[in-house]
Amino acid sequence: MDVLVVGGGLAGASAISTLRAQGFDGRITLLAEEPVHPYERPPLSKEYLRGETTEPQWVRPPSWYEEQGVDLRLGARAAQVVPGDRVVLLEDGERVPYGRLLVATGVRNRRLEVPGADLPGLFDLRTLADADRLREAAGSATSAVIVGAGFIGCEVAASFRRLGLDVTVVEVFPTPLYRVLGPELGRVVEAMHRDHGVRFVLGEGVASFEGSGRAEAVVTEGGRRLEGDLIVVGVGTKPDAPVGVADERGAVPVGPDLAAESEGVYAAGDVADHDHPIFGRIRVEHYDNAIKMGETAARNLLGAGEVFDDPHWFWSDQYDSQLQVAGFATEWDRMVVRGSLEERSFAAFLLKDGVLRCTVTLDRKLDARRSLPLIRAQARPDPALLADPAVDLRTLRPPEGAG
C-alpha cells in the first residue's frame, strides 16, 4: 500500500511522521502547495512577524523527509480527486495515483468583495510568504488599520503595538472574538487591547478601500475614513479541499474516524468537517487539533479504526497574556467564572443545560487543561465548585463511563 498526503501543513506533516513512527515502510508522497517545507503557522502573527525570529519553525527539519524516504513535492497544488480511479489531478494536469489518501489542504483566507479590494497594498496573513511581506512593510510603517478582530486580527494588532505602530481595528461584530467568546468575554479582550493603545471601530463593516495606486484607507459603512500605512484584512477563512471530495463549502465531510465517503480517503486538520462524538459536526482550525487529527488519521490509514474524540484545546498569545479555550461551544445558557473578569485573570466555564461544553481562561493556564476530562465526559459539575479557586478541577473528574 502507498499513501498520498495532500497538504503540506501541520496536519499532513504530523500524519507522515506518525506513519513512519508506526513502522509503515511503504511509499509516502506529500504534495505541498507552498514552495517550502512544512512549518508551524502560530509564530507568523507573533514572534516571526515582529522579527524576533528569522527562521520558520519547521515541523520537521527539512532533511528529515529525505532521511525518512518521503517523496516531498513542493509547489504542487491538487485540483481534483478522482476516487474511482484512486488518482489526484494536479493543477498542471499531472495524475498522481494513491492507495490510501489523506486530504489535509487546510483553508484559504476570505476576501472582502467591496470597491477597492483589488488595490495593491492590502495585506492578509496565512502563509510564510504573507508574513514575510507584512514584516517587511511593517518595518517602515507608523500606522496600521486591521479589518477583523478574530484571533489573527487580535494577534497582529498586539504585534504591531509591540513594534510601535499606531493601530486601529475595524470589526463588524460588537466585540473582538465575538463569535468564539460572546460579548461579555469579548469585552475583556477589547479592554486589554485598548489599554495597550489599540483603537476599535466596532459594529461597522467595510464599505470600501481607497487609495491612489495603493490601499491607503478603509471606509466603513458608517462613513468613517481610516488611513493607515498598512491595511491588513483578516475576516475569516474557508476550507480548500480539491474537487471530488469537497462539499459545497469546500470542506471534506468525515465520520468519527476521519474517513470520508470515498473508500480509502481520510481528511484531517482545518479542512475536515468532522462528525465529533461529543460536539456533533464541527470544523476546527487550530494547531493542537491539526497535530492530533493528523496522528489519528495516520493510524486509521493503517487500519486502526480509532474514533477521534479529542475535546479540543487552543491558545492565543496577545501582549503578555495568554488566552486558552478548551472544548467547543457556539451557544451556552450559563457562564460560571472562577477568578475575576475585571482583573483579567479568570476561568469562564460555559455550560449548556448543565453540561460543561467549553472553558475560556485568561492567564489561568492550568484550569483550561484540567477541564478537558470534564468536557470529554460531558460532565455536569456543581457550579459552586467550578467557581471556587480552591477546588482542583481534577477532583471533579467523573468516574469512567459517567457523563
C-alpha positions as CSV (number, residue, x, y, z in Angstrom):
1,M,0.0,0.0,0.0
2,D,1.2,3.5,-0.8
3,V,-0.1,6.7,1.0
4,L,-0.6,10.0,-0.6
5,V,-0.9,13.1,1.6
6,V,-2.3,16.2,0.0
7,G,-1.4,19.3,2.0
8,G,1.9,20.5,3.4
9,G,0.6,22.0,6.7
10,L,0.8,20.7,10.2
11,A,-1.9,18.0,9.8
12,G,-0.2,16.5,6.8
13,A,3.3,16.6,8.3
14,S,2.0,15.2,11.6
15,A,0.4,12.3,9.7
16,I,3.5,11.3,7.8
17,S,5.6,11.5,11.0
18,T,3.1,9.1,12.6
19,L,3.1,6.7,9.7
20,R,6.9,6.3,10.0
21,A,6.7,6.1,13.8
22,Q,4.1,3.3,13.5
23,G,6.6,1.3,11.4
24,F,5.0,1.9,8.0
25,D,7.7,1.4,5.4
26,G,5.7,1.8,2.3
27,R,5.8,4.7,-0.2
28,I,4.7,8.1,1.2
29,T,4.2,11.1,-1.1
30,L,3.5,14.5,0.3
31,L,2.1,17.2,-2.0
32,A,2.7,20.7,-0.6
33,E,1.2,23.7,-2.4
34,E,3.7,26.1,-0.8
35,P,7.3,26.1,-2.1
36,V,8.7,25.5,1.4
37,H,8.9,22.6,3.8
38,P,6.0,22.2,6.3
39,Y,6.2,24.8,9.0
40,E,4.2,25.9,12.1
41,R,1.8,28.8,11.5
42,P,1.3,30.3,15.0
43,P,4.6,32.3,15.1
44,L,3.6,34.1,11.8
45,S,1.4,36.5,13.6
46,K,3.6,36.9,16.7
47,E,7.4,36.5,17.1
48,Y,8.1,35.9,13.4
49,L,6.1,38.9,12.3
50,R,7.9,41.0,14.9
51,G,11.3,39.9,13.7
52,E,12.2,38.2,16.9
53,T,12.8,35.0,14.9
54,T,14.1,35.0,11.4
55,E,13.7,31.3,10.5
56,P,10.4,29.4,10.2
57,Q,9.5,26.9,12.9
58,W,9.8,23.7,10.9
59,V,7.5,20.8,11.7
60,R,10.5,18.5,11.0
61,P,14.0,19.6,9.8
62,P,14.0,19.9,6.0
63,S,16.5,17.0,5.8
64,W,14.0,14.7,7.7
65,Y,11.8,14.0,4.7
66,E,14.6,12.5,2.5
67,E,16.0,10.6,5.5
68,Q,12.6,9.0,6.1
69,G,12.1,8.2,2.4
70,V,9.2,10.7,1.9
71,D,8.7,11.9,-1.6
72,L,8.1,15.5,-0.8
73,R,6.9,17.6,-3.8
74,L,6.8,21.3,-3.1
75,G,4.7,23.8,-5.1
76,A,2.3,21.0,-6.1
77,R,-1.4,22.0,-5.8
78,A,-4.1,19.3,-6.1
79,A,-7.0,20.4,-8.2
80,Q,-9.2,17.3,-8.1
81,V,-9.5,13.8,-6.6
82,V,-11.0,11.0,-8.7
83,P,-11.8,8.4,-6.1
84,G,-13.0,5.8,-8.6
85,D,-9.5,5.8,-10.3
86,R,-7.7,6.5,-7.0
87,V,-5.9,9.4,-8.5
88,V,-5.3,13.0,-7.7
89,L,-5.0,15.5,-10.5
90,L,-2.7,18.4,-10.1
91,E,-3.3,21.9,-11.5
92,D,-0.8,21.2,-14.3
93,G,-2.7,18.1,-15.3
94,E,-0.4,15.5,-13.8
95,R,-2.1,12.4,-12.4
96,V,-0.8,11.2,-9.0
97,P,-2.1,7.7,-8.0
98,Y,-2.7,6.6,-4.5
99,G,-3.6,3.5,-2.5
100,R,-4.8,5.5,0.6
101,L,-5.3,9.3,0.6
102,L,-5.2,11.9,3.3
103,V,-6.6,15.3,2.4
104,A,-5.1,18.0,4.7
105,T,-5.3,21.0,2.4
106,G,-6.4,23.5,5.1
107,V,-8.1,26.7,4.4
108,R,-7.8,29.9,2.4
109,N,-8.4,33.4,3.6
110,R,-11.7,35.0,2.8
111,R,-11.8,38.2,0.7
112,L,-14.0,41.2,1.1
113,E,-16.0,41.9,-2.1
114,V,-16.1,45.7,-1.8
115,P,-14.8,48.5,-4.0
116,G,-11.1,48.8,-3.8
117,A,-10.5,45.3,-2.6
118,D,-8.1,44.7,-5.6
119,L,-5.9,47.7,-4.7
120,P,-2.2,46.9,-4.2
121,G,-1.0,47.2,-0.7
122,L,-3.8,45.2,1.0
123,F,-2.2,42.5,3.2
124,D,-3.6,39.3,4.7
125,L,-1.8,36.6,6.7
126,R,-1.9,32.9,6.1
127,T,1.4,31.8,4.6
128,L,5.1,32.3,5.3
129,A,5.3,34.4,2.2
130,D,2.4,36.6,3.5
131,A,4.3,37.0,6.8
132,D,7.5,38.0,5.0
133,R,5.7,40.7,3.0
134,L,3.9,42.0,6.0
135,R,7.0,42.0,8.2
136,E,9.0,43.9,5.6
137,A,6.2,46.5,5.2
138,A,5.8,46.9,8.9
139,G,9.5,47.9,9.2
140,S,8.8,51.2,7.5
141,A,5.2,51.9,8.7
142,T,4.0,54.0,11.5
143,S,0.3,53.2,11.4
144,A,-2.0,50.3,10.5
145,V,-5.7,49.6,10.1
146,I,-6.7,46.0,10.7
147,V,-10.0,44.7,9.4
148,G,-11.3,41.9,11.5
149,A,-10.9,41.2,15.2
150,G,-10.7,37.4,15.2
151,F,-7.6,35.7,16.5
152,I,-5.4,36.7,13.6
153,G,-6.6,40.3,13.8
154,C,-6.0,40.5,17.5
155,E,-2.6,38.8,17.4
156,V,-1.4,41.1,14.6
157,A,-2.7,44.1,16.5
158,A,-0.7,43.1,19.6
159,S,2.4,42.5,17.5
160,F,2.1,45.9,15.7
161,R,1.7,47.7,19.0
162,R,4.9,46.0,20.3
163,L,6.6,47.3,17.1
164,G,5.3,50.8,18.0
165,L,2.7,51.2,15.3
166,D,-0.5,53.2,15.7
167,V,-3.3,50.6,15.4
168,T,-7.0,50.8,14.6
169,V,-9.1,47.7,14.3
170,V,-12.4,47.6,12.4
171,E,-14.8,44.8,13.4
172,V,-18.4,44.2,12.2
173,F,-19.4,42.5,15.4
174,P,-19.9,44.2,18.8
175,T,-16.6,43.0,20.4
176,P,-13.4,41.3,19.4
177,L,-13.7,37.5,19.2
178,Y,-17.4,37.8,19.4
179,R,-18.3,34.5,17.6
180,V,-15.9,32.5,19.8
181,L,-16.2,34.2,23.2
182,G,-19.5,36.0,23.2
183,P,-20.0,39.7,24.2
184,E,-19.0,39.5,27.9
185,L,-15.7,37.8,27.4
186,G,-15.1,39.7,24.2
187,R,-15.3,43.0,26.1
188,V,-12.5,41.8,28.3
189,V,-10.3,41.2,25.3
190,E,-11.3,44.6,23.9
191,A,-10.3,46.3,27.2
192,M,-6.9,44.6,27.2
193,H,-6.2,45.9,23.7
194,R,-7.4,49.4,24.5
195,D,-5.1,49.5,27.5
196,H,-2.3,48.9,25.0
197,G,-3.3,51.7,22.8
198,V,-5.4,50.0,20.2
199,R,-8.4,51.9,18.8
200,F,-11.6,50.0,17.8
201,V,-14.4,50.8,15.4
202,L,-17.0,48.1,16.4
203,G,-20.3,47.2,14.8
204,E,-19.3,48.5,11.4
205,G,-18.4,46.7,8.2
206,V,-16.1,47.9,5.4
207,A,-17.8,49.8,2.6
208,S,-14.6,50.3,0.5
209,F,-10.9,50.6,0.4
210,E,-9.4,53.8,-1.1
211,G,-6.0,55.0,-2.3
212,S,-4.1,56.5,-5.1
213,G,-2.4,53.5,-6.7
214,R,-2.4,51.5,-3.5
215,A,-4.6,51.0,-0.5
216,E,-4.3,53.9,1.9
217,A,-7.6,54.0,3.8
218,V,-10.6,51.9,5.0
219,V,-14.0,53.5,4.6
220,T,-16.5,52.0,7.0
221,E,-20.3,51.5,6.4
222,G,-20.8,54.3,8.9
223,G,-18.8,56.7,6.8
224,R,-15.5,56.8,8.7
225,R,-12.3,57.1,6.7
226,L,-9.4,55.4,8.5
227,E,-6.0,55.9,7.0
228,G,-3.0,53.7,7.5
229,D,0.4,52.9,6.1
230,L,-0.6,49.3,6.4
231,I,-4.0,47.7,5.9
232,V,-4.4,44.1,7.0
233,V,-7.6,42.1,6.3
234,G,-8.4,39.2,8.5
235,V,-12.1,38.3,8.0
236,G,-12.0,34.5,8.4
237,T,-11.3,31.6,6.2
238,K,-12.9,29.0,4.0
239,P,-11.9,25.3,3.6
240,D,-10.0,24.5,0.5
241,A,-10.4,20.8,-0.4
242,P,-9.9,19.6,-4.0
243,V,-12.9,19.0,-6.3
244,G,-14.1,15.4,-6.0
245,V,-14.0,15.2,-2.2
246,A,-15.2,18.7,-1.2
247,D,-18.7,19.6,-0.2
248,E,-20.4,22.8,-1.3
249,R,-18.4,24.8,1.3
250,G,-15.1,23.3,0.3
251,A,-14.7,21.0,3.3
252,V,-14.3,17.3,3.4
253,P,-17.1,15.6,5.4
254,V,-15.7,12.8,7.5
255,G,-17.1,10.4,10.1
256,P,-16.0,9.9,13.7
257,D,-12.9,8.0,12.5
258,L,-11.9,10.8,10.0
259,A,-12.9,8.6,7.0
260,A,-14.5,10.3,4.0
261,E,-17.3,8.8,2.0
262,S,-15.0,7.5,-0.7
263,E,-13.1,4.4,0.1
264,G,-9.5,4.9,1.2
265,V,-9.9,8.6,1.7
266,Y,-9.4,10.4,5.0
267,A,-9.2,14.1,6.0
268,A,-7.6,15.9,8.9
269,G,-7.0,19.5,10.1
270,D,-8.8,22.7,9.1
271,V,-10.4,21.1,6.0
272,A,-12.1,18.2,7.8
273,D,-15.8,18.6,8.7
274,H,-15.8,16.1,11.5
275,D,-18.7,14.2,13.0
276,H,-17.4,14.6,16.5
277,P,-18.8,12.2,19.2
278,I,-19.2,14.9,21.7
279,F,-20.0,18.1,19.8
280,G,-21.6,16.9,16.6
281,R,-20.5,18.0,13.2
282,I,-17.8,20.7,13.6
283,R,-14.7,22.0,11.8
284,V,-11.8,23.2,13.9
285,E,-9.0,25.4,12.8
286,H,-6.3,25.2,15.4
287,Y,-2.7,23.9,16.0
288,D,-3.3,21.2,18.5
289,N,-6.3,19.8,16.6
290,A,-4.2,19.6,13.4
291,I,-1.5,17.6,15.1
292,K,-3.9,15.2,16.8
293,M,-6.1,14.7,13.8
294,G,-3.1,14.0,11.7
295,E,-1.9,11.4,14.1
296,T,-5.2,9.7,14.3
297,A,-5.8,9.8,10.6
298,A,-2.4,8.2,10.0
299,R,-3.2,5.3,12.4
300,N,-6.5,4.8,10.7
301,L,-4.9,4.8,7.3
302,L,-3.1,1.7,8.6
303,G,-6.4,0.2,9.8
304,A,-6.6,1.2,13.5
305,G,-10.2,2.3,13.2
306,E,-9.9,4.9,16.1
307,V,-12.6,7.4,16.8
308,F,-11.3,10.9,17.1
309,D,-12.9,12.3,20.2
310,D,-10.4,14.9,21.3
311,P,-12.3,17.7,23.2
312,H,-10.1,20.4,21.6
313,W,-7.8,23.0,23.1
314,F,-6.0,26.0,21.7
315,W,-4.4,29.2,22.9
316,S,-3.7,32.7,21.7
317,D,-0.8,34.9,23.0
318,Q,-1.6,38.6,23.0
319,Y,0.9,41.0,24.7
320,D,2.0,39.3,27.9
321,S,-1.3,37.4,28.3
322,Q,-2.4,34.0,27.1
323,L,-6.0,33.2,26.3
324,Q,-6.9,29.5,26.2
325,V,-10.0,27.8,25.1
326,A,-10.8,24.1,25.9
327,G,-13.8,22.4,24.3
328,F,-16.2,23.8,21.8
329,A,-19.4,25.8,22.2
330,T,-21.4,28.0,19.9
331,E,-24.1,28.6,22.5
332,W,-24.4,28.3,26.2
333,D,-27.0,29.2,28.8
334,R,-24.8,29.8,31.8
335,M,-21.3,31.1,32.4
336,V,-19.6,30.4,35.7
337,V,-16.5,32.5,36.5
338,R,-13.5,31.5,38.6
339,G,-11.3,34.5,39.3
340,S,-12.1,38.0,38.0
341,L,-13.1,39.3,34.6
342,E,-12.2,42.8,35.8
343,E,-8.7,41.8,36.9
344,R,-8.3,39.7,33.7
345,S,-7.3,36.6,35.4
346,F,-10.1,34.1,35.2
347,A,-11.5,30.8,34.0
348,A,-15.0,31.1,32.5
349,F,-16.9,27.8,32.3
350,L,-19.6,27.7,29.6
351,L,-22.5,25.3,30.3
352,K,-25.5,24.2,28.2
353,D,-28.3,22.5,30.1
354,G,-25.8,22.0,33.0
355,V,-23.2,20.2,30.8
356,L,-19.7,21.8,30.6
357,R,-19.1,22.5,26.9
358,C,-16.2,24.9,27.0
359,T,-13.7,26.6,29.3
360,V,-12.1,30.0,28.4
361,T,-9.2,31.2,30.5
362,L,-7.0,34.3,30.6
363,D,-3.8,33.8,32.4
364,R,-5.0,30.8,34.3
365,K,-3.4,28.1,32.2
366,L,-4.0,25.1,34.4
367,D,-7.8,25.5,34.5
368,A,-8.2,25.1,30.8
369,R,-6.2,21.9,30.5
370,R,-7.7,20.4,33.7
371,S,-11.2,20.9,32.5
372,L,-10.7,18.8,29.4
373,P,-11.6,15.5,31.0
374,L,-14.8,17.0,32.3
375,I,-15.7,18.3,28.8
376,R,-14.9,14.9,27.2
377,A,-17.1,13.2,29.8
378,Q,-20.0,15.7,29.2
379,A,-19.9,16.2,32.9
380,R,-22.4,18.2,34.9
381,P,-20.2,19.7,37.6
382,D,-21.5,21.7,40.6
383,P,-21.3,25.4,39.5
384,A,-20.2,26.4,43.0
385,L,-17.2,24.0,42.8
386,L,-16.3,25.4,39.4
387,A,-16.3,28.9,40.8
388,D,-14.2,28.1,43.8
389,P,-10.5,28.7,43.0
390,A,-9.5,26.4,45.9
391,V,-11.1,23.4,44.1
392,D,-8.7,21.5,41.9
393,L,-10.7,20.7,38.7
394,R,-9.1,17.3,38.6
395,T,-11.0,16.2,41.6
396,L,-14.3,16.8,39.8
397,R,-13.5,14.3,37.1
398,P,-16.3,11.8,36.8
399,P,-15.7,8.1,37.0
400,E,-15.0,6.2,33.8
401,G,-18.3,5.7,31.9
402,A,-20.1,8.5,33.7
403,G,-21.4,11.6,31.9
